[in-house]
Amino acid sequence: MKPGTRLKSAACDTEVMVIRSADGTIECGGAPMGEAKPADAAPLSADFSAGTLMGKRYVDSDGKYELLCVKPGKGSLAVDGVALVVKDAKPLPASD
């Protein structure tokens, strides 16, 4: 999957843009995400229902994946069943 690809959740309204990715399945709400929204919605997993926030970047612990949320939803993001976390903002340098 190349950077700039837009993925849509099968379980909720979440949409993300891929910033960085590796080999693995990107999931939202416990269901795999795809470039097209499926006709039938997948059930939202209780383990992955924390929600996503628009404009936030989500990353894995290894730094292999980075996703930008462009449309929020009820499902939370994961890769191969491992939850992604919100990326911390970099502190600005102090100006003296």
C-alpha positions in Angstrom: 0.0 0.0 0.0 1.5 3.3 -1.0 1.4 6.6 0.9 -1.7 8.8 0.0 -4.0 5.8 -0.3 -7.4 6.5 1.4 -8.9 3.6 3.3 -12.5 3.3 4.6 -13.7 1.3 7.5 -16.2 -1.6 7.0 -17.5 -1.2 10.6 -18.0 2.5 11.0 -17.6 5.9 9.3 -13.8 6.2 9.9 -11.6 7.1 6.9 -7.8 7.4 7.0 -5.0 8.4 4.7 -1.9 6.2 4.6 1.2 8.2 5.5 3.5 5.1 6.0 2.8 1.4 5.9 4.4 -2.0 5.7 3.1 -5.5 5.1 0.1 -6.1 7.3 -3.7 -5.7 7.5 -4.9 -2.3 8.6 -8.2 -2.7 10.6 -10.8 -0.4 12.1 -13.4 -1.6 14.6 -12.0 -5.2 14.2 -12.6 -5.4 10.5 -10.1 -4.9 7.6 -10.2 -1.5 5.9 -10.4 -1.1 2.1 -10.4 1.5 -0.6 -14.1 1.1 -1.1 -16.9 1.0 1.5 -18.6 -2.4 1.5 -22.4 -2.6 0.9 -22.9 -4.5 4.2 -21.4 -3.0 7.3 -19.2 -5.4 9.4 -20.0 -5.6 13.1 -18.1 -3.3 15.4 -15.8 -5.2 17.8 -16.1 -4.2 21.4 -12.3 -4.5 21.8 -11.8 -1.9 19.0 -14.6 0.7 19.7 -12.7 3.5 21.3 -13.2 5.8 18.3 -11.0 7.9 16.1 -10.4 11.6 16.0 -10.2 13.7 12.9 -6.8 15.2 12.1 -4.9 12.9 14.5 -2.1 10.6 13.3 -2.1 7.1 14.5 1.1 5.0 14.7 2.3 1.6 15.9 5.1 1.0 18.4 7.7 0.1 15.7 7.0 3.2 13.6 6.2 1.1 10.5 2.6 2.4 10.2 1.3 6.0 10.3 -2.3 6.8 9.4 -4.0 10.2 9.3 -7.7 10.2 10.2 -9.6 12.3 7.7 -13.1 11.3 8.9 -13.8 10.2 12.5 -15.8 7.2 13.5 -16.7 4.8 16.4 -14.1 2.2 15.6 -10.4 2.3 16.7 -7.5 1.5 14.4 -5.2 -1.6 14.5 -2.7 -3.5 12.4 -3.1 -7.3 12.5 -5.0 -7.0 15.8 -2.5 -4.7 17.5 -4.0 -1.3 18.4 -2.5 1.9 17.1 -2.0 4.9 19.3 -2.3 8.7 18.7 1.1 10.2 17.7 2.4 12.7 20.2 3.0 16.2 18.8 6.6 17.3 18.6 7.5 20.1 21.0 8.4 23.4 19.4 11.9 24.7 20.1 12.1 27.3 22.8 12.7 30.9 21.5 14.8 33.0 23.8 
